[in-house]
Structure formats: structure tokens, C-alpha cells
Amino acid sequence: MQTDKERMLYLIAVRAARQAERLAGEFARAASEEREQILAALEFKKWLAASCREALADRPGGNLVNL
């Protein structure tokens, strides 16, 4: 059974992964002066998604997130 916390972690992971994908596309088209900011945001979103997946994997029945 999923708890509210697990659902929230899952949604955060999914949203962060989608935003990371979008930022990766922006990075490819960005001017050089914007790339550092985009890269920092991209790394944060990737870290956030991975952290949420890790937290869910540590719970019983932890195969909740397959991103």
C-alpha cells in the first residue's frame, strides 16, 4: 500500500526527471552565458529525481519508481 509520502516522492521524482529532460534540451540550444545556470539546474533536478527513487527503493515493496 502506498502512503501519501510515497506518492509525493514518486510525483517529485517524475516531475524532476521531466524537468531534467527539458533542461537538457535547453542546454543544447542555449547561449554560452546561459549554460552554467542551466547545467546547475539540470544537475539539481537529476539529483532530486535520483534521491526520491533511492528513498522509495529503501522502503518495503520499493520498486515503485522505474524512471
CHARMM internal coordinates of N, CA and C (Angstrom, degrees):
IC EDIT
DIST 1 N 1 CA 1.4467
DIST 1 CA 1 C 1.5360
ANGL 1 N 1 CA 1 C 109.34
DIST 1 C 2 N 1.3035
ANGL 1 CA 1 C 2 N 116.01
DIHE 1 N 1 CA 1 C 2 N 132.98
DIST 2 N 2 CA 1.4607
ANGL 1 C 2 N 2 CA 121.13
DIHE 1 CA 1 C 2 N 2 CA 178.57
DIST 2 CA 2 C 1.5221
ANGL 2 N 2 CA 2 C 110.56
DIHE 1 C 2 N 2 CA 2 C -82.92
DIST 2 C 3 N 1.3037
ANGL 2 CA 2 C 3 N 114.44
DIHE 2 N 2 CA 2 C 3 N 136.80
DIST 3 N 3 CA 1.4579
ANGL 2 C 3 N 3 CA 119.14
DIHE 2 CA 2 C 3 N 3 CA 173.70
DIST 3 CA 3 C 1.5275
ANGL 3 N 3 CA 3 C 108.40
DIHE 2 C 3 N 3 CA 3 C -92.17
DIST 3 C 4 N 1.3078
ANGL 3 CA 3 C 4 N 115.95
DIHE 3 N 3 CA 3 C 4 N 169.29
DIST 4 N 4 CA 1.4634
ANGL 3 C 4 N 4 CA 120.07
DIHE 3 CA 3 C 4 N 4 CA 176.74
DIST 4 CA 4 C 1.5195
ANGL 4 N 4 CA 4 C 110.29
DIHE 3 C 4 N 4 CA 4 C -60.53
DIST 4 C 5 N 1.3260
ANGL 4 CA 4 C 5 N 116.08
DIHE 4 N 4 CA 4 C 5 N -38.34
DIST 5 N 5 CA 1.4638
ANGL 4 C 5 N 5 CA 120.61
DIHE 4 CA 4 C 5 N 5 CA 179.91
DIST 5 CA 5 C 1.5352
ANGL 5 N 5 CA 5 C 110.44
DIHE 4 C 5 N 5 CA 5 C -62.96
DIST 5 C 6 N 1.3242
ANGL 5 CA 5 C 6 N 117.28
DIHE 5 N 5 CA 5 C 6 N -42.66
DIST 6 N 6 CA 1.4581
ANGL 5 C 6 N 6 CA 120.50
DIHE 5 CA 5 C 6 N 6 CA 178.84
DIST 6 CA 6 C 1.5292
ANGL 6 N 6 CA 6 C 111.56
DIHE 5 C 6 N 6 CA 6 C -64.55
DIST 6 C 7 N 1.3160
ANGL 6 CA 6 C 7 N 116.03
DIHE 6 N 6 CA 6 C 7 N -40.91
DIST 7 N 7 CA 1.4711
ANGL 6 C 7 N 7 CA 119.50
DIHE 6 CA 6 C 7 N 7 CA 177.80
DIST 7 CA 7 C 1.5226
ANGL 7 N 7 CA 7 C 111.36
DIHE 6 C 7 N 7 CA 7 C -63.26
DIST 7 C 8 N 1.3381
ANGL 7 CA 7 C 8 N 115.60
DIHE 7 N 7 CA 7 C 8 N -41.49
DIST 8 N 8 CA 1.4661
ANGL 7 C 8 N 8 CA 119.49
DIHE 7 CA 7 C 8 N 8 CA 179.02
DIST 8 CA 8 C 1.5246
ANGL 8 N 8 CA 8 C 110.87
DIHE 7 C 8 N 8 CA 8 C -64.80
DIST 8 C 9 N 1.3275
ANGL 8 CA 8 C 9 N 117.06
DIHE 8 N 8 CA 8 C 9 N -43.82
DIST 9 N 9 CA 1.4660
ANGL 8 C 9 N 9 CA 120.12
DIHE 8 CA 8 C 9 N 9 CA 178.07
DIST 9 CA 9 C 1.5232
ANGL 9 N 9 CA 9 C 110.98
DIHE 8 C 9 N 9 CA 9 C -61.06
DIST 9 C 10 N 1.3259
ANGL 9 CA 9 C 10 N 116.17
DIHE 9 N 9 CA 9 C 10 N -41.83
DIST 10 N 10 CA 1.4608
ANGL 9 C 10 N 10 CA 120.60
DIHE 9 CA 9 C 10 N 10 CA 178.75
DIST 10 CA 10 C 1.5295
ANGL 10 N 10 CA 10 C 110.96
DIHE 9 C 10 N 10 CA 10 C -61.39
DIST 10 C 11 N 1.3226
ANGL 10 CA 10 C 11 N 116.48
DIHE 10 N 10 CA 10 C 11 N -47.70
DIST 11 N 11 CA 1.4673
ANGL 10 C 11 N 11 CA 120.37
DIHE 10 CA 10 C 11 N 11 CA -179.45
DIST 11 CA 11 C 1.5224
ANGL 11 N 11 CA 11 C 111.67
DIHE 10 C 11 N 11 CA 11 C -63.98
DIST 11 C 12 N 1.3167
ANGL 11 CA 11 C 12 N 116.92
DIHE 11 N 11 CA 11 C 12 N -39.67
DIST 12 N 12 CA 1.4728
ANGL 11 C 12 N 12 CA 120.36
DIHE 11 CA 11 C 12 N 12 CA 177.26
DIST 12 CA 12 C 1.5196
ANGL 12 N 12 CA 12 C 109.78
DIHE 11 C 12 N 12 CA 12 C -63.33
DIST 12 C 13 N 1.3310
ANGL 12 CA 12 C 13 N 117.18
DIHE 12 N 12 CA 12 C 13 N -42.95
DIST 13 N 13 CA 1.4634
ANGL 12 C 13 N 13 CA 120.98
DIHE 12 CA 12 C 13 N 13 CA 179.86
DIST 13 CA 13 C 1.5254
ANGL 13 N 13 CA 13 C 111.36
DIHE 12 C 13 N 13 CA 13 C -62.29
DIST 13 C 14 N 1.3143
ANGL 13 CA 13 C 14 N 116.59
DIHE 13 N 13 CA 13 C 14 N -44.55
DIST 14 N 14 CA 1.4707
ANGL 13 C 14 N 14 CA 121.05
DIHE 13 CA 13 C 14 N 14 CA -179.43
DIST 14 CA 14 C 1.5252
ANGL 14 N 14 CA 14 C 110.42
DIHE 13 C 14 N 14 CA 14 C -64.66
DIST 14 C 15 N 1.3230
ANGL 14 CA 14 C 15 N 116.16
DIHE 14 N 14 CA 14 C 15 N -46.54
DIST 15 N 15 CA 1.4632
ANGL 14 C 15 N 15 CA 120.32
DIHE 14 CA 14 C 15 N 15 CA -178.99
DIST 15 CA 15 C 1.5309
ANGL 15 N 15 CA 15 C 111.06
DIHE 14 C 15 N 15 CA 15 C -63.76
DIST 15 C 16 N 1.3203
ANGL 15 CA 15 C 16 N 117.41
DIHE 15 N 15 CA 15 C 16 N -42.48
DIST 16 N 16 CA 1.4594
ANGL 15 C 16 N 16 CA 121.16
DIHE 15 CA 15 C 16 N 16 CA -179.60
DIST 16 CA 16 C 1.5309
ANGL 16 N 16 CA 16 C 110.54
DIHE 15 C 16 N 16 CA 16 C -65.34
DIST 16 C 17 N 1.3269
ANGL 16 CA 16 C 17 N 117.12
DIHE 16 N 16 CA 16 C 17 N -39.27
DIST 17 N 17 CA 1.4624
ANGL 16 C 17 N 17 CA 120.28
DIHE 16 CA 16 C 17 N 17 CA 178.76
DIST 17 CA 17 C 1.5328
ANGL 17 N 17 CA 17 C 110.76
DIHE 16 C 17 N 17 CA 17 C -64.98
DIST 17 C 18 N 1.3120
ANGL 17 CA 17 C 18 N 117.23
DIHE 17 N 17 CA 17 C 18 N -41.13
DIST 18 N 18 CA 1.4718
ANGL 17 C 18 N 18 CA 120.88
DIHE 17 CA 17 C 18 N 18 CA 177.94
DIST 18 CA 18 C 1.5254
ANGL 18 N 18 CA 18 C 111.09
DIHE 17 C 18 N 18 CA 18 C -64.86
DIST 18 C 19 N 1.3291
ANGL 18 CA 18 C 19 N 116.06
DIHE 18 N 18 CA 18 C 19 N -41.84
DIST 19 N 19 CA 1.4594
ANGL 18 C 19 N 19 CA 119.43
DIHE 18 CA 18 C 19 N 19 CA 178.81
DIST 19 CA 19 C 1.5214
ANGL 19 N 19 CA 19 C 110.96
DIHE 18 C 19 N 19 CA 19 C -66.17
DIST 19 C 20 N 1.3254
ANGL 19 CA 19 C 20 N 117.43
DIHE 19 N 19 CA 19 C 20 N -35.51
DIST 20 N 20 CA 1.4671
ANGL 19 C 20 N 20 CA 120.68
DIHE 19 CA 19 C 20 N 20 CA 177.22
DIST 20 CA 20 C 1.5222
ANGL 20 N 20 CA 20 C 110.33
DIHE 19 C 20 N 20 CA 20 C -63.80
DIST 20 C 21 N 1.3194
ANGL 20 CA 20 C 21 N 116.86
DIHE 20 N 20 CA 20 C 21 N -40.69
DIST 21 N 21 CA 1.4681
ANGL 20 C 21 N 21 CA 120.55
DIHE 20 CA 20 C 21 N 21 CA 176.92
DIST 21 CA 21 C 1.5257
ANGL 21 N 21 CA 21 C 111.15
DIHE 20 C 21 N 21 CA 21 C -60.97
DIST 21 C 22 N 1.3259
ANGL 21 CA 21 C 22 N 115.23
DIHE 21 N 21 CA 21 C 22 N -44.87
DIST 22 N 22 CA 1.4650
ANGL 21 C 22 N 22 CA 119.98
DIHE 21 CA 21 C 22 N 22 CA 179.86
DIST 22 CA 22 C 1.5302
ANGL 22 N 22 CA 22 C 110.45
DIHE 21 C 22 N 22 CA 22 C -63.30
DIST 22 C 23 N 1.3264
ANGL 22 CA 22 C 23 N 116.79
DIHE 22 N 22 CA 22 C 23 N -43.07
DIST 23 N 23 CA 1.4671
ANGL 22 C 23 N 23 CA 120.80
DIHE 22 CA 22 C 23 N 23 CA -179.90
DIST 23 CA 23 C 1.5308
ANGL 23 N 23 CA 23 C 111.69
DIHE 22 C 23 N 23 CA 23 C -64.98
DIST 23 C 24 N 1.3181
ANGL 23 CA 23 C 24 N 116.69
DIHE 23 N 23 CA 23 C 24 N -35.27
DIST 24 N 24 CA 1.4627
ANGL 23 C 24 N 24 CA 119.96
DIHE 23 CA 23 C 24 N 24 CA 177.68
DIST 24 CA 24 C 1.5276
ANGL 24 N 24 CA 24 C 110.37
DIHE 23 C 24 N 24 CA 24 C -62.00
DIST 24 C 25 N 1.3219
ANGL 24 CA 24 C 25 N 116.54
DIHE 24 N 24 CA 24 C 25 N -40.49
DIST 25 N 25 CA 1.4616
ANGL 24 C 25 N 25 CA 120.54
DIHE 24 CA 24 C 25 N 25 CA 176.59
DIST 25 CA 25 C 1.5160
ANGL 25 N 25 CA 25 C 111.96
DIHE 24 C 25 N 25 CA 25 C -66.45
DIST 25 C 26 N 1.3257
ANGL 25 CA 25 C 26 N 116.60
DIHE 25 N 25 CA 25 C 26 N -39.78
DIST 26 N 26 CA 1.4676
ANGL 25 C 26 N 26 CA 120.69
DIHE 25 CA 25 C 26 N 26 CA 177.94
DIST 26 CA 26 C 1.5220
ANGL 26 N 26 CA 26 C 111.05
DIHE 25 C 26 N 26 CA 26 C -64.78
DIST 26 C 27 N 1.3256
ANGL 26 CA 26 C 27 N 115.55
DIHE 26 N 26 CA 26 C 27 N -38.75
DIST 27 N 27 CA 1.4597
ANGL 26 C 27 N 27 CA 120.28
DIHE 26 CA 26 C 27 N 27 CA -177.97
DIST 27 CA 27 C 1.5280
ANGL 27 N 27 CA 27 C 110.42
DIHE 26 C 27 N 27 CA 27 C -59.88
DIST 27 C 28 N 1.3151
ANGL 27 CA 27 C 28 N 116.26
DIHE 27 N 27 CA 27 C 28 N -41.41
DIST 28 N 28 CA 1.4606
ANGL 27 C 28 N 28 CA 120.82
DIHE 27 CA 27 C 28 N 28 CA -178.58
DIST 28 CA 28 C 1.5286
ANGL 28 N 28 CA 28 C 112.20
DIHE 27 C 28 N 28 CA 28 C -63.25
DIST 28 C 29 N 1.3271
ANGL 28 CA 28 C 29 N 117.17
DIHE 28 N 28 CA 28 C 29 N -30.30
DIST 29 N 29 CA 1.4632
ANGL 28 C 29 N 29 CA 121.46
DIHE 28 CA 28 C 29 N 29 CA -176.81
DIST 29 CA 29 C 1.5287
ANGL 29 N 29 CA 29 C 113.50
DIHE 28 C 29 N 29 CA 29 C -100.76
DIST 29 C 30 N 1.3162
ANGL 29 CA 29 C 30 N 117.00
DIHE 29 N 29 CA 29 C 30 N -5.69
DIST 30 N 30 CA 1.4685
ANGL 29 C 30 N 30 CA 121.07
DIHE 29 CA 29 C 30 N 30 CA -171.77
DIST 30 CA 30 C 1.5252
ANGL 30 N 30 CA 30 C 112.74
DIHE 29 C 30 N 30 CA 30 C -76.36
DIST 30 C 31 N 1.3147
ANGL 30 CA 30 C 31 N 113.76
DIHE 30 N 30 CA 30 C 31 N 151.54
DIST 31 N 31 CA 1.4571
ANGL 30 C 31 N 31 CA 120.08
DIHE 30 CA 30 C 31 N 31 CA 172.17
DIST 31 CA 31 C 1.5261
ANGL 31 N 31 CA 31 C 108.31
DIHE 30 C 31 N 31 CA 31 C -68.51
DIST 31 C 32 N 1.3129
ANGL 31 CA 31 C 32 N 116.47
DIHE 31 N 31 CA 31 C 32 N 154.50
DIST 32 N 32 CA 1.4606
ANGL 31 C 32 N 32 CA 120.53
DIHE 31 CA 31 C 32 N 32 CA -174.09
DIST 32 CA 32 C 1.5272
ANGL 32 N 32 CA 32 C 113.27
DIHE 31 C 32 N 32 CA 32 C -58.13
DIST 32 C 33 N 1.3260
ANGL 32 CA 32 C 33 N 117.58
DIHE 32 N 32 CA 32 C 33 N -33.61
DIST 33 N 33 CA 1.4656
ANGL 32 C 33 N 33 CA 119.48
DIHE 32 CA 32 C 33 N 33 CA -178.90
DIST 33 CA 33 C 1.5326
ANGL 33 N 33 CA 33 C 112.80
DIHE 32 C 33 N 33 CA 33 C -73.10
DIST 33 C 34 N 1.3246
ANGL 33 CA 33 C 34 N 117.95
DIHE 33 N 33 CA 33 C 34 N -16.69
DIST 34 N 34 CA 1.4663
ANGL 33 C 34 N 34 CA 121.72
DIHE 33 CA 33 C 34 N 34 CA 178.76
DIST 34 CA 34 C 1.5245
ANGL 34 N 34 CA 34 C 112.46
DIHE 33 C 34 N 34 CA 34 C -94.22
DIST 34 C 35 N 1.3124
ANGL 34 CA 34 C 35 N 117.32
DIHE 34 N 34 CA 34 C 35 N -16.28
DIST 35 N 35 CA 1.4597
ANGL 34 C 35 N 35 CA 120.62
DIHE 34 CA 34 C 35 N 35 CA -172.15
DIST 35 CA 35 C 1.5240
ANGL 35 N 35 CA 35 C 114.24
DIHE 34 C 35 N 35 CA 35 C -63.51
DIST 35 C 36 N 1.3153
ANGL 35 CA 35 C 36 N 117.95
DIHE 35 N 35 CA 35 C 36 N -36.35
DIST 36 N 36 CA 1.4630
ANGL 35 C 36 N 36 CA 119.88
DIHE 35 CA 35 C 36 N 36 CA -178.55
DIST 36 CA 36 C 1.5316
ANGL 36 N 36 CA 36 C 110.89
DIHE 35 C 36 N 36 CA 36 C -63.01
DIST 36 C 37 N 1.3299
ANGL 36 CA 36 C 37 N 116.52
DIHE 36 N 36 CA 36 C 37 N -43.81
DIST 37 N 37 CA 1.4692
ANGL 36 C 37 N 37 CA 120.70
DIHE 36 CA 36 C 37 N 37 CA 178.16
DIST 37 CA 37 C 1.5200
ANGL 37 N 37 CA 37 C 111.61
DIHE 36 C 37 N 37 CA 37 C -63.72
DIST 37 C 38 N 1.3185
ANGL 37 CA 37 C 38 N 116.35
DIHE 37 N 37 CA 37 C 38 N -44.21
DIST 38 N 38 CA 1.4591
ANGL 37 C 38 N 38 CA 120.74
DIHE 37 CA 37 C 38 N 38 CA -179.28
DIST 38 CA 38 C 1.5232
ANGL 38 N 38 CA 38 C 110.18
DIHE 37 C 38 N 38 CA 38 C -64.85
DIST 38 C 39 N 1.3182
ANGL 38 CA 38 C 39 N 116.64
DIHE 38 N 38 CA 38 C 39 N -42.00
DIST 39 N 39 CA 1.4584
ANGL 38 C 39 N 39 CA 120.66
DIHE 38 CA 38 C 39 N 39 CA 179.59
DIST 39 CA 39 C 1.5298
ANGL 39 N 39 CA 39 C 111.22
DIHE 38 C 39 N 39 CA 39 C -62.92
DIST 39 C 40 N 1.3235
ANGL 39 CA 39 C 40 N 117.32
DIHE 39 N 39 CA 39 C 40 N -40.69
DIST 40 N 40 CA 1.4666
ANGL 39 C 40 N 40 CA 120.99
DIHE 39 CA 39 C 40 N 40 CA 178.15
DIST 40 CA 40 C 1.5320
ANGL 40 N 40 CA 40 C 110.26
DIHE 39 C 40 N 40 CA 40 C -63.06
DIST 40 C 41 N 1.3261
ANGL 40 CA 40 C 41 N 116.89
DIHE 40 N 40 CA 40 C 41 N -44.32
DIST 41 N 41 CA 1.4647
ANGL 40 C 41 N 41 CA 120.67
DIHE 40 CA 40 C 41 N 41 CA 178.81
DIST 41 CA 41 C 1.5270
ANGL 41 N 41 CA 41 C 110.65
DIHE 40 C 41 N 41 CA 41 C -64.91
DIST 41 C 42 N 1.3302
ANGL 41 CA 41 C 42 N 116.57
DIHE 41 N 41 CA 41 C 42 N -40.37
DIST 42 N 42 CA 1.4586
ANGL 41 C 42 N 42 CA 121.68
DIHE 41 CA 41 C 42 N 42 CA 178.97
DIST 42 CA 42 C 1.5269
ANGL 42 N 42 CA 42 C 110.68
DIHE 41 C 42 N 42 CA 42 C -61.72
DIST 42 C 43 N 1.3044
ANGL 42 CA 42 C 43 N 117.31
DIHE 42 N 42 CA 42 C 43 N -46.73
DIST 43 N 43 CA 1.4620
ANGL 42 C 43 N 43 CA 121.01
DIHE 42 CA 42 C 43 N 43 CA 179.81
DIST 43 CA 43 C 1.5254
ANGL 43 N 43 CA 43 C 110.83
DIHE 42 C 43 N 43 CA 43 C -62.65
DIST 43 C 44 N 1.3338
ANGL 43 CA 43 C 44 N 116.98
DIHE 43 N 43 CA 43 C 44 N -39.99
DIST 44 N 44 CA 1.4607
ANGL 43 C 44 N 44 CA 119.98
DIHE 43 CA 43 C 44 N 44 CA 178.55
DIST 44 CA 44 C 1.5284
ANGL 44 N 44 CA 44 C 110.79
DIHE 43 C 44 N 44 CA 44 C -63.53
DIST 44 C 45 N 1.3335
ANGL 44 CA 44 C 45 N 117.27
DIHE 44 N 44 CA 44 C 45 N -45.76
DIST 45 N 45 CA 1.4639
ANGL 44 C 45 N 45 CA 120.63
DIHE 44 CA 44 C 45 N 45 CA -178.22
DIST 45 CA 45 C 1.5281
ANGL 45 N 45 CA 45 C 110.83
DIHE 44 C 45 N 45 CA 45 C -64.16
DIST 45 C 46 N 1.3228
ANGL 45 CA 45 C 46 N 116.95
DIHE 45 N 45 CA 45 C 46 N -39.24
DIST 46 N 46 CA 1.4631
ANGL 45 C 46 N 46 CA 120.41
DIHE 45 CA 45 C 46 N 46 CA 177.03
DIST 46 CA 46 C 1.5211
ANGL 46 N 46 CA 46 C 110.56
DIHE 45 C 46 N 46 CA 46 C -64.36
DIST 46 C 47 N 1.3284
ANGL 46 CA 46 C 47 N 116.90
DIHE 46 N 46 CA 46 C 47 N -42.30
DIST 47 N 47 CA 1.4613
ANGL 46 C 47 N 47 CA 121.02
DIHE 46 CA 46 C 47 N 47 CA 178.30
DIST 47 CA 47 C 1.5322
ANGL 47 N 47 CA 47 C 110.50
DIHE 46 C 47 N 47 CA 47 C -63.31
DIST 47 C 48 N 1.3318
ANGL 47 CA 47 C 48 N 116.98
DIHE 47 N 47 CA 47 C 48 N -43.56
DIST 48 N 48 CA 1.4530
ANGL 47 C 48 N 48 CA 121.72
DIHE 47 CA 47 C 48 N 48 CA -179.24
DIST 48 CA 48 C 1.5214
ANGL 48 N 48 CA 48 C 111.29
DIHE 47 C 48 N 48 CA 48 C -61.32
DIST 48 C 49 N 1.3200
ANGL 48 CA 48 C 49 N 116.97
DIHE 48 N 48 CA 48 C 49 N -46.51
DIST 49 N 49 CA 1.4665
ANGL 48 C 49 N 49 CA 120.85
DIHE 48 CA 48 C 49 N 49 CA 179.21
DIST 49 CA 49 C 1.5270
ANGL 49 N 49 CA 49 C 110.59
DIHE 48 C 49 N 49 CA 49 C -62.48
DIST 49 C 50 N 1.3211
ANGL 49 CA 49 C 50 N 117.10
DIHE 49 N 49 CA 49 C 50 N -44.57
DIST 50 N 50 CA 1.4631
ANGL 49 C 50 N 50 CA 120.74
DIHE 49 CA 49 C 50 N 50 CA 179.92
DIST 50 CA 50 C 1.5247
ANGL 50 N 50 CA 50 C 111.51
DIHE 49 C 50 N 50 CA 50 C -64.79
DIST 50 C 51 N 1.3137
ANGL 50 CA 50 C 51 N 117.35
DIHE 50 N 50 CA 50 C 51 N -39.00
DIST 51 N 51 CA 1.4671
ANGL 50 C 51 N 51 CA 121.07
DIHE 50 CA 50 C 51 N 51 CA 179.91
DIST 51 CA 51 C 1.5252
ANGL 51 N 51 CA 51 C 111.03
DIHE 50 C 51 N 51 CA 51 C -65.26
DIST 51 C 52 N 1.3055
ANGL 51 CA 51 C 52 N 116.70
DIHE 51 N 51 CA 51 C 52 N -41.09
DIST 52 N 52 CA 1.4628
ANGL 51 C 52 N 52 CA 120.39
DIHE 51 CA 51 C 52 N 52 CA 178.07
DIST 52 CA 52 C 1.5240
ANGL 52 N 52 CA 52 C 110.58
DIHE 51 C 52 N 52 CA 52 C -65.48
DIST 52 C 53 N 1.3306
ANGL 52 CA 52 C 53 N 117.02
DIHE 52 N 52 CA 52 C 53 N -43.36
DIST 53 N 53 CA 1.4681
ANGL 52 C 53 N 53 CA 120.33
DIHE 52 CA 52 C 53 N 53 CA 177.71
DIST 53 CA 53 C 1.5223
ANGL 53 N 53 CA 53 C 110.67
DIHE 52 C 53 N 53 CA 53 C -60.75
DIST 53 C 54 N 1.3307
ANGL 53 CA 53 C 54 N 116.26
DIHE 53 N 53 CA 53 C 54 N -41.99
DIST 54 N 54 CA 1.4549
ANGL 53 C 54 N 54 CA 121.26
DIHE 53 CA 53 C 54 N 54 CA 178.96
DIST 54 CA 54 C 1.5244
ANGL 54 N 54 CA 54 C 111.22
DIHE 53 C 54 N 54 CA 54 C -62.87
DIST 54 C 55 N 1.3100
ANGL 54 CA 54 C 55 N 116.96
DIHE 54 N 54 CA 54 C 55 N -44.12
DIST 55 N 55 CA 1.4640
ANGL 54 C 55 N 55 CA 120.92
DIHE 54 CA 54 C 55 N 55 CA 179.44
DIST 55 CA 55 C 1.5247
ANGL 55 N 55 CA 55 C 110.45
DIHE 54 C 55 N 55 CA 55 C -62.45
DIST 55 C 56 N 1.3147
ANGL 55 CA 55 C 56 N 117.23
DIHE 55 N 55 CA 55 C 56 N -39.18
DIST 56 N 56 CA 1.4563
ANGL 55 C 56 N 56 CA 120.50
DIHE 55 CA 55 C 56 N 56 CA 179.31
DIST 56 CA 56 C 1.5242
ANGL 56 N 56 CA 56 C 111.40
DIHE 55 C 56 N 56 CA 56 C -71.79
DIST 56 C 57 N 1.3116
ANGL 56 CA 56 C 57 N 117.12
DIHE 56 N 56 CA 56 C 57 N -34.95
DIST 57 N 57 CA 1.4669
ANGL 56 C 57 N 57 CA 120.98
DIHE 56 CA 56 C 57 N 57 CA -179.55
DIST 57 CA 57 C 1.5156
ANGL 57 N 57 CA 57 C 111.02
DIHE 56 C 57 N 57 CA 57 C -67.76
DIST 57 C 58 N 1.3299
ANGL 57 CA 57 C 58 N 117.72
DIHE 57 N 57 CA 57 C 58 N -27.67
DIST 58 N 58 CA 1.4601
ANGL 57 C 58 N 58 CA 121.92
DIHE 57 CA 57 C 58 N 58 CA -179.72
DIST 58 CA 58 C 1.5228
ANGL 58 N 58 CA 58 C 113.01
DIHE 57 C 58 N 58 CA 58 C -77.30
DIST 58 C 59 N 1.3106
ANGL 58 CA 58 C 59 N 117.26
DIHE 58 N 58 CA 58 C 59 N -9.51
DIST 59 N 59 CA 1.4637
ANGL 58 C 59 N 59 CA 121.31
DIHE 58 CA 58 C 59 N 59 CA -177.98
DIST 59 CA 59 C 1.5305
ANGL 59 N 59 CA 59 C 109.48
DIHE 58 C 59 N 59 CA 59 C -90.29
DIST 59 C 60 N 1.3251
ANGL 59 CA 59 C 60 N 117.46
DIHE 59 N 59 CA 59 C 60 N 155.38
DIST 60 N 60 CA 1.4677
ANGL 59 C 60 N 60 CA 119.04
DIHE 59 CA 59 C 60 N 60 CA 174.94
DIST 60 CA 60 C 1.5214
ANGL 60 N 60 CA 60 C 110.60
DIHE 59 C 60 N 60 CA 60 C -57.53
DIST 60 C 61 N 1.3183
ANGL 60 CA 60 C 61 N 116.76
DIHE 60 N 60 CA 60 C 61 N 136.32
DIST 61 N 61 CA 1.4580
ANGL 60 C 61 N 61 CA 121.07
DIHE 60 CA 60 C 61 N 61 CA -177.11
DIST 61 CA 61 C 1.4982
ANGL 61 N 61 CA 61 C 111.73
DIHE 60 C 61 N 61 CA 61 C 69.56
DIST 61 C 62 N 1.3294
ANGL 61 CA 61 C 62 N 117.04
DIHE 61 N 61 CA 61 C 62 N 33.75
DIST 62 N 62 CA 1.4451
ANGL 61 C 62 N 62 CA 123.35
DIHE 61 CA 61 C 62 N 62 CA -167.42
DIST 62 CA 62 C 1.5062
ANGL 62 N 62 CA 62 C 118.89
DIHE 61 C 62 N 62 CA 62 C -74.73
DIST 62 C 63 N 1.3068
ANGL 62 CA 62 C 63 N 120.07
DIHE 62 N 62 CA 62 C 63 N 17.29
DIST 63 N 63 CA 1.4595
ANGL 62 C 63 N 63 CA 120.47
DIHE 62 CA 62 C 63 N 63 CA 175.88
DIST 63 CA 63 C 1.5137
ANGL 63 N 63 CA 63 C 111.17
DIHE 62 C 63 N 63 CA 63 C -88.07
DIST 63 C 64 N 1.3044
ANGL 63 CA 63 C 64 N 116.67
DIHE 63 N 63 CA 63 C 64 N 43.51
DIST 64 N 64 CA 1.4570
ANGL 63 C 64 N 64 CA 122.49
DIHE 63 CA 63 C 64 N 64 CA -173.63
DIST 64 CA 64 C 1.5198
ANGL 64 N 64 CA 64 C 112.42
DIHE 63 C 64 N 64 CA 64 C -79.46
DIST 64 C 65 N 1.3167
ANGL 64 CA 64 C 65 N 117.28
DIHE 64 N 64 CA 64 C 65 N -32.21
DIST 65 N 65 CA 1.4600
ANGL 64 C 65 N 65 CA 120.54
DIHE 64 CA 64 C 65 N 65 CA -173.23
DIST 65 CA 65 C 1.5042
ANGL 65 N 65 CA 65 C 110.03
DIHE 64 C 65 N 65 CA 65 C -118.68
DIST 65 C 66 N 1.3111
ANGL 65 CA 65 C 66 N 116.64
DIHE 65 N 65 CA 65 C 66 N 119.76
DIST 66 N 66 CA 1.4625
ANGL 65 C 66 N 66 CA 122.25
DIHE 65 CA 65 C 66 N 66 CA 174.51
DIST 66 CA 66 C 1.5225
ANGL 66 N 66 CA 66 C 108.15
DIHE 65 C 66 N 66 CA 66 C -121.29
DIST 66 C 67 N 1.2965
ANGL 66 CA 66 C 67 N 116.81
DIHE 66 N 66 CA 66 C 67 N 77.32
DIST 67 N 67 CA 1.4640
ANGL 66 C 67 N 67 CA 120.50
DIHE 66 CA 66 C 67 N 67 CA -178.59
DIST 67 CA 67 C 1.4995
ANGL 67 N 67 CA 67 C 110.09
DIHE 66 C 67 N 67 CA 67 C -99.56
END
COOR INIT
IC SEED 1 N 1 CA 1 C
IC BUILD
